Amino acid sequence: MSAPRPSCHEMLRSLSDYLDGELEAEICAAIESHLAECENCRIVVDTLRKTITLYHQYSEEDLELPADVRSRLFKRLHLEDFLNSPR
Ligand SMILES: [Zn+2]
């Protein structure tokens, strides 16, 4: 027998650890088999994963802000002249 499949509730409780890659392989496998059969949890995981990816992008790669965010930031800092300067 494989490990018992987690319920949605147990799933969601372990989710942040799962997304951080901090769970044991056996528990990850149980979660993945739950996700394969449970669309609701799959949507939650997808959303969280995207949010976490965005969060990492903003917190670790300050120089890689999307162009529109950067341009708003520059305007706020009155750097639009710099932003629009000819190459
Ligand atoms: Zn579920």
PDB file of the backbone (N, CA, C, O) and the ligand in Angstrom, with CONECT records:
HET     ZN  A 101       1
ATOM      1  N   MET A   1       0.831  -1.202   0.000  1.00  0.00           N
ATOM      2  CA  MET A   1       0.000   0.000   0.000  1.00  0.00           C
ATOM      3  C   MET A   1       0.867   1.253   0.000  1.00  0.00           C
ATOM      4  O   MET A   1       1.871   1.322   0.708  1.00  0.00           O
ATOM      5  N   SER A   2       0.478   2.229  -0.788  1.00  0.00           N
ATOM      6  CA  SER A   2       1.185   3.504  -0.747  1.00  0.00           C
ATOM      7  C   SER A   2       0.667   4.321   0.427  1.00  0.00           C
ATOM      8  O   SER A   2      -0.289   3.931   1.097  1.00  0.00           O
ATOM      9  N   ALA A   3       1.296   5.436   0.663  1.00  0.00           N
ATOM     10  CA  ALA A   3       0.870   6.304   1.757  1.00  0.00           C
ATOM     11  C   ALA A   3      -0.583   6.713   1.534  1.00  0.00           C
ATOM     12  O   ALA A   3      -1.007   6.892   0.392  1.00  0.00           O
ATOM     13  N   PRO A   4      -1.361   6.865   2.631  1.00  0.00           N
ATOM     14  CA  PRO A   4      -2.758   7.281   2.474  1.00  0.00           C
ATOM     15  C   PRO A   4      -2.836   8.636   1.805  1.00  0.00           C
ATOM     16  O   PRO A   4      -2.029   9.525   2.076  1.00  0.00           O
ATOM     17  N   ARG A   5      -3.819   8.786   0.923  1.00  0.00           N
ATOM     18  CA  ARG A   5      -3.947  10.045   0.203  1.00  0.00           C
ATOM     19  C   ARG A   5      -4.448  11.132   1.146  1.00  0.00           C
ATOM     20  O   ARG A   5      -5.418  10.915   1.872  1.00  0.00           O
ATOM     21  N   PRO A   6      -3.809  12.292   1.148  1.00  0.00           N
ATOM     22  CA  PRO A   6      -4.271  13.369   2.037  1.00  0.00           C
ATOM     23  C   PRO A   6      -5.633  13.896   1.595  1.00  0.00           C
ATOM     24  O   PRO A   6      -5.959  13.877   0.408  1.00  0.00           O
ATOM     25  N   SER A   7      -6.412  14.359   2.541  1.00  0.00           N
ATOM     26  CA  SER A   7      -7.658  15.044   2.197  1.00  0.00           C
ATOM     27  C   SER A   7      -7.321  16.450   1.705  1.00  0.00           C
ATOM     28  O   SER A   7      -6.186  16.907   1.837  1.00  0.00           O
ATOM     29  N   CYS A   8      -8.323  17.134   1.134  1.00  0.00           N
ATOM     30  CA  CYS A   8      -8.091  18.503   0.673  1.00  0.00           C
ATOM     31  C   CYS A   8      -7.562  19.360   1.817  1.00  0.00           C
ATOM     32  O   CYS A   8      -6.647  20.164   1.637  1.00  0.00           O
ATOM     33  N   HIS A   9      -8.148  19.175   2.988  1.00  0.00           N
ATOM     34  CA  HIS A   9      -7.746  19.977   4.135  1.00  0.00           C
ATOM     35  C   HIS A   9      -6.280  19.731   4.481  1.00  0.00           C
ATOM     36  O   HIS A   9      -5.524  20.680   4.687  1.00  0.00           O
ATOM     37  N   GLU A  10      -5.877  18.464   4.546  1.00  0.00           N
ATOM     38  CA  GLU A  10      -4.482  18.140   4.869  1.00  0.00           C
ATOM     39  C   GLU A  10      -3.550  18.662   3.777  1.00  0.00           C
ATOM     40  O   GLU A  10      -2.469  19.188   4.041  1.00  0.00           O
ATOM     41  N   MET A  11      -4.011  18.493   2.552  1.00  0.00           N
ATOM     42  CA  MET A  11      -3.297  19.008   1.396  1.00  0.00           C
ATOM     43  C   MET A  11      -2.921  20.469   1.565  1.00  0.00           C
ATOM     44  O   MET A  11      -1.754  20.852   1.490  1.00  0.00           O
ATOM     45  N   LEU A  12      -3.967  21.280   1.798  1.00  0.00           N
ATOM     46  CA  LEU A  12      -3.783  22.727   1.831  1.00  0.00           C
ATOM     47  C   LEU A  12      -2.911  23.136   3.012  1.00  0.00           C
ATOM     48  O   LEU A  12      -2.201  24.140   2.960  1.00  0.00           O
ATOM     49  N   ARG A  13      -2.979  22.342   4.074  1.00  0.00           N
ATOM     50  CA  ARG A  13      -2.161  22.644   5.246  1.00  0.00           C
ATOM     51  C   ARG A  13      -0.673  22.455   4.937  1.00  0.00           C
ATOM     52  O   ARG A  13       0.169  23.196   5.445  1.00  0.00           O
ATOM     53  N   SER A  14      -0.352  21.457   4.100  1.00  0.00           N
ATOM     54  CA  SER A  14       1.059  21.172   3.794  1.00  0.00           C
ATOM     55  C   SER A  14       1.551  21.936   2.583  1.00  0.00           C
ATOM     56  O   SER A  14       2.709  21.818   2.182  1.00  0.00           O
ATOM     57  N   LEU A  15       0.649  22.725   2.002  1.00  0.00           N
ATOM     58  CA  LEU A  15       0.933  23.277   0.687  1.00  0.00           C
ATOM     59  C   LEU A  15       2.147  24.183   0.648  1.00  0.00           C
ATOM     60  O   LEU A  15       2.950  24.098  -0.281  1.00  0.00           O
ATOM     61  N   SER A  16       2.296  25.045   1.634  1.00  0.00           N
ATOM     62  CA  SER A  16       3.428  25.978   1.558  1.00  0.00           C
ATOM     63  C   SER A  16       4.742  25.221   1.679  1.00  0.00           C
ATOM     64  O   SER A  16       5.723  25.560   1.018  1.00  0.00           O
ATOM     65  N   ASP A  17       4.761  24.190   2.528  1.00  0.00           N
ATOM     66  CA  ASP A  17       5.967  23.371   2.619  1.00  0.00           C
ATOM     67  C   ASP A  17       6.222  22.648   1.303  1.00  0.00           C
ATOM     68  O   ASP A  17       7.358  22.527   0.843  1.00  0.00           O
ATOM     69  N   TYR A  18       5.128  22.171   0.712  1.00  0.00           N
ATOM     70  CA  TYR A  18       5.257  21.470  -0.566  1.00  0.00           C
ATOM     71  C   TYR A  18       5.858  22.385  -1.624  1.00  0.00           C
ATOM     72  O   TYR A  18       6.772  21.990  -2.347  1.00  0.00           O
ATOM     73  N   LEU A  19       5.336  23.622  -1.713  1.00  0.00           N
ATOM     74  CA  LEU A  19       5.812  24.553  -2.728  1.00  0.00           C
ATOM     75  C   LEU A  19       7.233  25.027  -2.430  1.00  0.00           C
ATOM     76  O   LEU A  19       7.979  25.381  -3.343  1.00  0.00           O
ATOM     77  N   ASP A  20       7.598  25.033  -1.165  1.00  0.00           N
ATOM     78  CA  ASP A  20       8.970  25.397  -0.817  1.00  0.00           C
ATOM     79  C   ASP A  20       9.934  24.234  -1.039  1.00  0.00           C
ATOM     80  O   ASP A  20      11.146  24.394  -0.899  1.00  0.00           O
ATOM     81  N   GLY A  21       9.400  23.076  -1.382  1.00  0.00           N
ATOM     82  CA  GLY A  21      10.248  21.906  -1.590  1.00  0.00           C
ATOM     83  C   GLY A  21      10.800  21.347  -0.299  1.00  0.00           C
ATOM     84  O   GLY A  21      11.881  20.759  -0.277  1.00  0.00           O
ATOM     85  N   GLU A  22      10.043  21.535   0.796  1.00  0.00           N
ATOM     86  CA  GLU A  22      10.572  21.125   2.094  1.00  0.00           C
ATOM     87  C   GLU A  22       9.920  19.852   2.630  1.00  0.00           C
ATOM     88  O   GLU A  22      10.179  19.449   3.764  1.00  0.00           O
ATOM     89  N   LEU A  23       9.081  19.224   1.821  1.00  0.00           N
ATOM     90  CA  LEU A  23       8.437  18.006   2.290  1.00  0.00           C
ATOM     91  C   LEU A  23       9.215  16.776   1.831  1.00  0.00           C
ATOM     92  O   LEU A  23       9.942  16.808   0.838  1.00  0.00           O
ATOM     93  N   GLU A  24       9.038  15.685   2.590  1.00  0.00           N
ATOM     94  CA  GLU A  24       9.655  14.423   2.193  1.00  0.00           C
ATOM     95  C   GLU A  24       9.062  13.960   0.870  1.00  0.00           C
ATOM     96  O   GLU A  24       7.906  14.238   0.552  1.00  0.00           O
ATOM     97  N   ALA A  25       9.880  13.251   0.114  1.00  0.00           N
ATOM     98  CA  ALA A  25       9.464  12.803  -1.215  1.00  0.00           C
ATOM     99  C   ALA A  25       8.158  12.019  -1.156  1.00  0.00           C
ATOM    100  O   ALA A  25       7.314  12.140  -2.044  1.00  0.00           O
ATOM    101  N   GLU A  26       7.994  11.208  -0.100  1.00  0.00           N
ATOM    102  CA  GLU A  26       6.795  10.381   0.008  1.00  0.00           C
ATOM    103  C   GLU A  26       5.539  11.239   0.148  1.00  0.00           C
ATOM    104  O   GLU A  26       4.498  10.938  -0.436  1.00  0.00           O
ATOM    105  N   ILE A  27       5.654  12.314   0.931  1.00  0.00           N
ATOM    106  CA  ILE A  27       4.505  13.204   1.130  1.00  0.00           C
ATOM    107  C   ILE A  27       4.233  13.997  -0.148  1.00  0.00           C
ATOM    108  O   ILE A  27       3.078  14.205  -0.519  1.00  0.00           O
ATOM    109  N   CYS A  28       5.292  14.437  -0.814  1.00  0.00           N
ATOM    110  CA  CYS A  28       5.124  15.124  -2.101  1.00  0.00           C
ATOM    111  C   CYS A  28       4.369  14.234  -3.078  1.00  0.00           C
ATOM    112  O   CYS A  28       3.465  14.694  -3.775  1.00  0.00           O
ATOM    113  N   ALA A  29       4.735  12.975  -3.125  1.00  0.00           N
ATOM    114  CA  ALA A  29       4.081  12.052  -4.052  1.00  0.00           C
ATOM    115  C   ALA A  29       2.603  11.918  -3.711  1.00  0.00           C
ATOM    116  O   ALA A  29       1.760  11.864  -4.606  1.00  0.00           O
ATOM    117  N   ALA A  30       2.287  11.864  -2.423  1.00  0.00           N
ATOM    118  CA  ALA A  30       0.891  11.768  -2.004  1.00  0.00           C
ATOM    119  C   ALA A  30       0.123  13.019  -2.424  1.00  0.00           C
ATOM    120  O   ALA A  30      -1.011  12.932  -2.894  1.00  0.00           O
ATOM    121  N   ILE A  31       0.745  14.170  -2.254  1.00  0.00           N
ATOM    122  CA  ILE A  31       0.103  15.426  -2.649  1.00  0.00           C
ATOM    123  C   ILE A  31      -0.092  15.460  -4.163  1.00  0.00           C
ATOM    124  O   ILE A  31      -1.148  15.864  -4.650  1.00  0.00           O
ATOM    125  N   GLU A  32       0.921  15.040  -4.895  1.00  0.00           N
ATOM    126  CA  GLU A  32       0.798  15.071  -6.351  1.00  0.00           C
ATOM    127  C   GLU A  32      -0.298  14.123  -6.837  1.00  0.00           C
ATOM    128  O   GLU A  32      -1.002  14.428  -7.799  1.00  0.00           O
ATOM    129  N   SER A  33      -0.442  12.988  -6.181  1.00  0.00           N
ATOM    130  CA  SER A  33      -1.511  12.088  -6.620  1.00  0.00           C
ATOM    131  C   SER A  33      -2.878  12.667  -6.263  1.00  0.00           C
ATOM    132  O   SER A  33      -3.850  12.443  -6.984  1.00  0.00           O
ATOM    133  N   HIS A  34      -2.963  13.410  -5.156  1.00  0.00           N
ATOM    134  CA  HIS A  34      -4.209  14.109  -4.838  1.00  0.00           C
ATOM    135  C   HIS A  34      -4.499  15.170  -5.909  1.00  0.00           C
ATOM    136  O   HIS A  34      -5.626  15.291  -6.391  1.00  0.00           O
ATOM    137  N   LEU A  35      -3.466  15.930  -6.267  1.00  0.00           N
ATOM    138  CA  LEU A  35      -3.641  16.991  -7.267  1.00  0.00           C
ATOM    139  C   LEU A  35      -4.103  16.425  -8.604  1.00  0.00           C
ATOM    140  O   LEU A  35      -4.895  17.046  -9.313  1.00  0.00           O
ATOM    141  N   ALA A  36      -3.597  15.239  -8.939  1.00  0.00           N
ATOM    142  CA  ALA A  36      -3.960  14.644 -10.223  1.00  0.00           C
ATOM    143  C   ALA A  36      -5.454  14.372 -10.303  1.00  0.00           C
ATOM    144  O   ALA A  36      -6.025  14.328 -11.392  1.00  0.00           O
ATOM    145  N   GLU A  37      -6.090  14.190  -9.141  1.00  0.00           N
ATOM    146  CA  GLU A  37      -7.505  13.808  -9.141  1.00  0.00           C
ATOM    147  C   GLU A  37      -8.418  14.899  -8.615  1.00  0.00           C
ATOM    148  O   GLU A  37      -9.638  14.738  -8.649  1.00  0.00           O
ATOM    149  N   CYS A  38      -7.871  15.998  -8.132  1.00  0.00           N
ATOM    150  CA  CYS A  38      -8.695  17.007  -7.485  1.00  0.00           C
ATOM    151  C   CYS A  38      -8.462  18.354  -8.137  1.00  0.00           C
ATOM    152  O   CYS A  38      -7.453  19.011  -7.879  1.00  0.00           O
ATOM    153  N   GLU A  39      -9.401  18.767  -8.987  1.00  0.00           N
ATOM    154  CA  GLU A  39      -9.194  19.997  -9.742  1.00  0.00           C
ATOM    155  C   GLU A  39      -9.133  21.217  -8.828  1.00  0.00           C
ATOM    156  O   GLU A  39      -8.342  22.131  -9.064  1.00  0.00           O
ATOM    157  N   ASN A  40      -9.959  21.237  -7.791  1.00  0.00           N
ATOM    158  CA  ASN A  40      -9.971  22.391  -6.885  1.00  0.00           C
ATOM    159  C   ASN A  40      -8.598  22.657  -6.299  1.00  0.00           C
ATOM    160  O   ASN A  40      -8.121  23.792  -6.295  1.00  0.00           O
ATOM    161  N   CYS A  41      -7.964  21.597  -5.802  1.00  0.00           N
ATOM    162  CA  CYS A  41      -6.644  21.776  -5.201  1.00  0.00           C
ATOM    163  C   CYS A  41      -5.620  22.155  -6.255  1.00  0.00           C
ATOM    164  O   CYS A  41      -4.681  22.904  -5.987  1.00  0.00           O
ATOM    165  N   ARG A  42      -5.814  21.625  -7.467  1.00  0.00           N
ATOM    166  CA  ARG A  42      -4.880  21.944  -8.542  1.00  0.00           C
ATOM    167  C   ARG A  42      -4.906  23.450  -8.828  1.00  0.00           C
ATOM    168  O   ARG A  42      -3.862  24.071  -9.029  1.00  0.00           O
ATOM    169  N   ILE A  43      -6.110  24.024  -8.843  1.00  0.00           N
ATOM    170  CA  ILE A  43      -6.243  25.461  -9.096  1.00  0.00           C
ATOM    171  C   ILE A  43      -5.573  26.257  -7.977  1.00  0.00           C
ATOM    172  O   ILE A  43      -4.882  27.244  -8.231  1.00  0.00           O
ATOM    173  N   VAL A  44      -5.785  25.821  -6.747  1.00  0.00           N
ATOM    174  CA  VAL A  44      -5.169  26.519  -5.607  1.00  0.00           C
ATOM    175  C   VAL A  44      -3.651  26.474  -5.725  1.00  0.00           C
ATOM    176  O   VAL A  44      -2.975  27.483  -5.529  1.00  0.00           O
ATOM    177  N   VAL A  45      -3.120  25.294  -6.047  1.00  0.00           N
ATOM    178  CA  VAL A  45      -1.665  25.150  -6.148  1.00  0.00           C
ATOM    179  C   VAL A  45      -1.115  26.000  -7.280  1.00  0.00           C
ATOM    180  O   VAL A  45      -0.089  26.661  -7.120  1.00  0.00           O
ATOM    181  N   ASP A  46      -1.794  25.987  -8.431  1.00  0.00           N
ATOM    182  CA  ASP A  46      -1.335  26.796  -9.564  1.00  0.00           C
ATOM    183  C   ASP A  46      -1.274  28.272  -9.190  1.00  0.00           C
ATOM    184  O   ASP A  46      -0.295  28.958  -9.483  1.00  0.00           O
ATOM    185  N   THR A  47      -2.339  28.755  -8.533  1.00  0.00           N
ATOM    186  CA  THR A  47      -2.406  30.162  -8.154  1.00  0.00           C
ATOM    187  C   THR A  47      -1.294  30.513  -7.180  1.00  0.00           C
ATOM    188  O   THR A  47      -0.607  31.523  -7.333  1.00  0.00           O
ATOM    189  N   LEU A  48      -1.130  29.661  -6.180  1.00  0.00           N
ATOM    190  CA  LEU A  48      -0.088  29.910  -5.188  1.00  0.00           C
ATOM    191  C   LEU A  48       1.290  29.895  -5.815  1.00  0.00           C
ATOM    192  O   LEU A  48       2.152  30.715  -5.498  1.00  0.00           O
ATOM    193  N   ARG A  49       1.476  28.938  -6.716  1.00  0.00           N
ATOM    194  CA  ARG A  49       2.785  28.805  -7.337  1.00  0.00           C
ATOM    195  C   ARG A  49       3.124  30.065  -8.143  1.00  0.00           C
ATOM    196  O   ARG A  49       4.255  30.549  -8.112  1.00  0.00           O
ATOM    197  N   LYS A  50       2.120  30.587  -8.866  1.00  0.00           N
ATOM    198  CA  LYS A  50       2.347  31.817  -9.631  1.00  0.00           C
ATOM    199  C   LYS A  50       2.648  32.987  -8.711  1.00  0.00           C
ATOM    200  O   LYS A  50       3.539  33.791  -8.986  1.00  0.00           O
ATOM    201  N   THR A  51       1.898  33.079  -7.611  1.00  0.00           N
ATOM    202  CA  THR A  51       2.119  34.163  -6.658  1.00  0.00           C
ATOM    203  C   THR A  51       3.524  34.091  -6.089  1.00  0.00           C
ATOM    204  O   THR A  51       4.211  35.105  -5.969  1.00  0.00           O
ATOM    205  N   ILE A  52       3.942  32.886  -5.740  1.00  0.00           N
ATOM    206  CA  ILE A  52       5.275  32.712  -5.155  1.00  0.00           C
ATOM    207  C   ILE A  52       6.351  33.058  -6.168  1.00  0.00           C
ATOM    208  O   ILE A  52       7.360  33.675  -5.827  1.00  0.00           O
ATOM    209  N   THR A  53       6.132  32.657  -7.417  1.00  0.00           N
ATOM    210  CA  THR A  53       7.102  32.980  -8.471  1.00  0.00           C
ATOM    211  C   THR A  53       7.241  34.486  -8.615  1.00  0.00           C
ATOM    212  O   THR A  53       8.352  35.009  -8.703  1.00  0.00           O
ATOM    213  N   LEU A  54       6.093  35.190  -8.640  1.00  0.00           N
ATOM    214  CA  LEU A  54       6.118  36.648  -8.736  1.00  0.00           C
ATOM    215  C   LEU A  54       6.845  37.250  -7.547  1.00  0.00           C
ATOM    216  O   LEU A  54       7.675  38.148  -7.690  1.00  0.00           O
ATOM    217  N   TYR A  55       6.517  36.737  -6.374  1.00  0.00           N
ATOM    218  CA  TYR A  55       7.123  37.247  -5.153  1.00  0.00           C
ATOM    219  C   TYR A  55       8.639  37.113  -5.219  1.00  0.00           C
ATOM    220  O   TYR A  55       9.365  38.046  -4.878  1.00  0.00           O
ATOM    221  N   HIS A  56       9.114  35.947  -5.661  1.00  0.00           N
ATOM    222  CA  HIS A  56      10.556  35.734  -5.757  1.00  0.00           C
ATOM    223  C   HIS A  56      11.173  36.678  -6.775  1.00  0.00           C
ATOM    224  O   HIS A  56      12.269  37.197  -6.568  1.00  0.00           O
ATOM    225  N   GLN A  57      10.458  36.900  -7.882  1.00  0.00           N
ATOM    226  CA  GLN A  57      10.994  37.800  -8.895  1.00  0.00           C
ATOM    227  C   GLN A  57      11.184  39.200  -8.325  1.00  0.00           C
ATOM    228  O   GLN A  57      12.211  39.840  -8.551  1.00  0.00           O
ATOM    229  N   TYR A  58      10.173  39.671  -7.579  1.00  0.00           N
ATOM    230  CA  TYR A  58      10.264  41.028  -7.068  1.00  0.00           C
ATOM    231  C   TYR A  58      11.252  41.149  -5.928  1.00  0.00           C
ATOM    232  O   TYR A  58      11.913  42.178  -5.786  1.00  0.00           O
ATOM    233  N   SER A  59      11.362  40.113  -5.113  1.00  0.00           N
ATOM    234  CA  SER A  59      12.207  40.260  -3.931  1.00  0.00           C
ATOM    235  C   SER A  59      13.666  39.978  -4.233  1.00  0.00           C
ATOM    236  O   SER A  59      14.545  40.514  -3.558  1.00  0.00           O
ATOM    237  N   GLU A  60      13.947  39.153  -5.228  1.00  0.00           N
ATOM    238  CA  GLU A  60      15.335  38.752  -5.448  1.00  0.00           C
ATOM    239  C   GLU A  60      15.949  39.361  -6.693  1.00  0.00           C
ATOM    240  O   GLU A  60      17.170  39.372  -6.849  1.00  0.00           O
ATOM    241  N   GLU A  61      15.108  39.866  -7.574  1.00  0.00           N
ATOM    242  CA  GLU A  61      15.653  40.384  -8.820  1.00  0.00           C
ATOM    243  C   GLU A  61      15.124  41.788  -9.062  1.00  0.00           C
ATOM    244  O   GLU A  61      14.379  42.036 -10.010  1.00  0.00           O
ATOM    245  N   ASP A  62      15.519  42.691  -8.196  1.00  0.00           N
ATOM    246  CA  ASP A  62      15.029  44.061  -8.269  1.00  0.00           C
ATOM    247  C   ASP A  62      15.321  44.699  -9.622  1.00  0.00           C
ATOM    248  O   ASP A  62      14.602  45.600 -10.054  1.00  0.00           O
ATOM    249  N   LEU A  63      16.358  44.242 -10.281  1.00  0.00           N
ATOM    250  CA  LEU A  63      16.741  44.845 -11.546  1.00  0.00           C
ATOM    251  C   LEU A  63      15.917  44.310 -12.705  1.00  0.00           C
ATOM    252  O   LEU A  63      16.020  44.810 -13.825  1.00  0.00           O
ATOM    253  N   GLU A  64      15.104  43.304 -12.444  1.00  0.00           N
ATOM    254  CA  GLU A  64      14.325  42.695 -13.513  1.00  0.00           C
ATOM    255  C   GLU A  64      12.845  43.022 -13.408  1.00  0.00           C
ATOM    256  O   GLU A  64      12.005  42.225 -13.824  1.00  0.00           O
ATOM    257  N   LEU A  65      12.514  44.188 -12.855  1.00  0.00           N
ATOM    258  CA  LEU A  65      11.108  44.590 -12.786  1.00  0.00           C
ATOM    259  C   LEU A  65      10.536  44.725 -14.189  1.00  0.00           C
ATOM    260  O   LEU A  65      11.238  45.151 -15.107  1.00  0.00           O
ATOM    261  N   PRO A  66       9.273  44.366 -14.364  1.00  0.00           N
ATOM    262  CA  PRO A  66       8.634  44.569 -15.667  1.00  0.00           C
ATOM    263  C   PRO A  66       8.710  46.036 -16.070  1.00  0.00           C
ATOM    264  O   PRO A  66       8.725  46.923 -15.216  1.00  0.00           O
ATOM    265  N   ALA A  67       8.759  46.286 -17.380  1.00  0.00           N
ATOM    266  CA  ALA A  67       8.974  47.647 -17.886  1.00  0.00           C
ATOM    267  C   ALA A  67       7.954  48.634 -17.336  1.00  0.00           C
ATOM    268  O   ALA A  67       8.320  49.758 -16.991  1.00  0.00           O
ATOM    269  N   ASP A  68       6.682  48.246 -17.245  1.00  0.00           N
ATOM    270  CA  ASP A  68       5.676  49.213 -16.803  1.00  0.00           C
ATOM    271  C   ASP A  68       5.862  49.554 -15.331  1.00  0.00           C
ATOM    272  O   ASP A  68       5.674  50.704 -14.933  1.00  0.00           O
ATOM    273  N   VAL A  69       6.223  48.582 -14.532  1.00  0.00           N
ATOM    274  CA  VAL A  69       6.472  48.844 -13.115  1.00  0.00           C
ATOM    275  C   VAL A  69       7.667  49.765 -12.976  1.00  0.00           C
ATOM    276  O   VAL A  69       7.655  50.704 -12.180  1.00  0.00           O
ATOM    277  N   ARG A  70       8.697  49.488 -13.757  1.00  0.00           N
ATOM    278  CA  ARG A  70       9.895  50.302 -13.683  1.00  0.00           C
ATOM    279  C   ARG A  70       9.603  51.735 -14.109  1.00  0.00           C
ATOM    280  O   ARG A  70      10.092  52.687 -13.500  1.00  0.00           O
ATOM    281  N   SER A  71       8.802  51.876 -15.158  1.00  0.00           N
ATOM    282  CA  SER A  71       8.533  53.232 -15.628  1.00  0.00           C
ATOM    283  C   SER A  71       7.702  54.003 -14.608  1.00  0.00           C
ATOM    284  O   SER A  71       7.902  55.205 -14.433  1.00  0.00           O
ATOM    285  N   ARG A  72       6.758  53.317 -13.922  1.00  0.00           N
ATOM    286  CA  ARG A  72       5.991  54.002 -12.875  1.00  0.00           C
ATOM    287  C   ARG A  72       6.900  54.402 -11.713  1.00  0.00           C
ATOM    288  O   ARG A  72       6.786  55.492 -11.152  1.00  0.00           O
ATOM    289  N   LEU A  73       7.799  53.492 -11.374  1.00  0.00           N
ATOM    290  CA  LEU A  73       8.729  53.760 -10.287  1.00  0.00           C
ATOM    291  C   LEU A  73       9.606  54.955 -10.627  1.00  0.00           C
ATOM    292  O   LEU A  73       9.831  55.829  -9.790  1.00  0.00           O
ATOM    293  N   PHE A  74      10.101  54.989 -11.860  1.00  0.00           N
ATOM    294  CA  PHE A  74      10.976  56.079 -12.277  1.00  0.00           C
ATOM    295  C   PHE A  74      10.230  57.396 -12.276  1.00  0.00           C
ATOM    296  O   PHE A  74      10.781  58.425 -11.884  1.00  0.00           O
ATOM    297  N   LYS A  75       8.966  57.373 -12.719  1.00  0.00           N
ATOM    298  CA  LYS A  75       8.175  58.605 -12.729  1.00  0.00           C
ATOM    299  C   LYS A  75       7.992  59.132 -11.324  1.00  0.00           C
ATOM    300  O   LYS A  75       8.095  60.333 -11.073  1.00  0.00           O
ATOM    301  N   ARG A  76       7.719  58.212 -10.409  1.00  0.00           N
ATOM    302  CA  ARG A  76       7.525  58.607  -9.028  1.00  0.00           C
ATOM    303  C   ARG A  76       8.790  59.252  -8.472  1.00  0.00           C
ATOM    304  O   ARG A  76       8.721  60.151  -7.634  1.00  0.00           O
ATOM    305  N   LEU A  77       9.916  58.796  -8.932  1.00  0.00           N
ATOM    306  CA  LEU A  77      11.196  59.326  -8.461  1.00  0.00           C
ATOM    307  C   LEU A  77      11.676  60.492  -9.328  1.00  0.00           C
ATOM    308  O   LEU A  77      12.797  60.976  -9.172  1.00  0.00           O
ATOM    309  N   HIS A  78      10.804  60.935 -10.248  1.00  0.00           N
ATOM    310  CA  HIS A  78      11.138  62.044 -11.155  1.00  0.00           C
ATOM    311  C   HIS A  78      12.364  61.728 -11.991  1.00  0.00           C
ATOM    312  O   HIS A  78      13.239  62.571 -12.190  1.00  0.00           O
ATOM    313  N   LEU A  79      12.407  60.520 -12.465  1.00  0.00           N
ATOM    314  CA  LEU A  79      13.551  60.119 -13.280  1.00  0.00           C
ATOM    315  C   LEU A  79      13.133  59.875 -14.723  1.00  0.00           C
ATOM    316  O   LEU A  79      13.836  59.208 -15.482  1.00  0.00           O
ATOM    317  N   GLU A  80      11.965  60.429 -15.097  1.00  0.00           N
ATOM    318  CA  GLU A  80      11.484  60.137 -16.449  1.00  0.00           C
ATOM    319  C   GLU A  80      12.444  60.624 -17.523  1.00  0.00           C
ATOM    320  O   GLU A  80      12.529  60.035 -18.600  1.00  0.00           O
ATOM    321  N   ASP A  81      13.159  61.689 -17.231  1.00  0.00           N
ATOM    322  CA  ASP A  81      14.154  62.173 -18.185  1.00  0.00           C
ATOM    323  C   ASP A  81      15.246  61.123 -18.417  1.00  0.00           C
ATOM    324  O   ASP A  81      15.700  60.898 -19.539  1.00  0.00           O
ATOM    325  N   PHE A  82      15.641  60.501 -17.321  1.00  0.00           N
ATOM    326  CA  PHE A  82      16.644  59.454 -17.412  1.00  0.00           C
ATOM    327  C   PHE A  82      16.100  58.271 -18.199  1.00  0.00           C
ATOM    328  O   PHE A  82      16.776  57.687 -19.046  1.00  0.00           O
ATOM    329  N   LEU A  83      14.817  57.933 -17.877  1.00  0.00           N
ATOM    330  CA  LEU A  83      14.186  56.783 -18.517  1.00  0.00           C
ATOM    331  C   LEU A  83      14.083  56.987 -20.023  1.00  0.00           C
ATOM    332  O   LEU A  83      14.274  56.048 -20.796  1.00  0.00           O
ATOM    333  N   ASN A  84      13.780  58.219 -20.442  1.00  0.00           N
ATOM    334  CA  ASN A  84      13.550  58.508 -21.853  1.00  0.00           C
ATOM    335  C   ASN A  84      14.788  59.037 -22.561  1.00  0.00           C
ATOM    336  O   ASN A  84      14.706  59.451 -23.717  1.00  0.00           O
ATOM    337  N   SER A  85      15.923  59.030 -21.894  1.00  0.00           N
ATOM    338  CA  SER A  85      17.122  59.583 -22.489  1.00  0.00           C
ATOM    339  C   SER A  85      17.532  58.774 -23.712  1.00  0.00           C
ATOM    340  O   SER A  85      17.410  57.549 -23.720  1.00  0.00           O
ATOM    341  N   PRO A  86      18.023  59.463 -24.754  1.00  0.00           N
ATOM    342  CA  PRO A  86      18.470  58.748 -25.958  1.00  0.00           C
ATOM    343  C   PRO A  86      19.680  57.880 -25.660  1.00  0.00           C
ATOM    344  O   PRO A  86      20.504  58.209 -24.807  1.00  0.00           O
ATOM    345  N   ARG A  87      19.774  56.773 -26.371  1.00  0.00           N
ATOM    346  CA  ARG A  87      20.899  55.882 -26.128  1.00  0.00           C
ATOM    347  C   ARG A  87      22.184  56.489 -26.668  1.00  0.00           C
ATOM    348  O   ARG A  87      23.248  55.881 -26.557  1.00  0.00           O
TER     349      ARG A  87
HETATM  350 ZN    ZN A 101      -8.373  18.314  -3.029  1.00  0.00          ZN2+
END
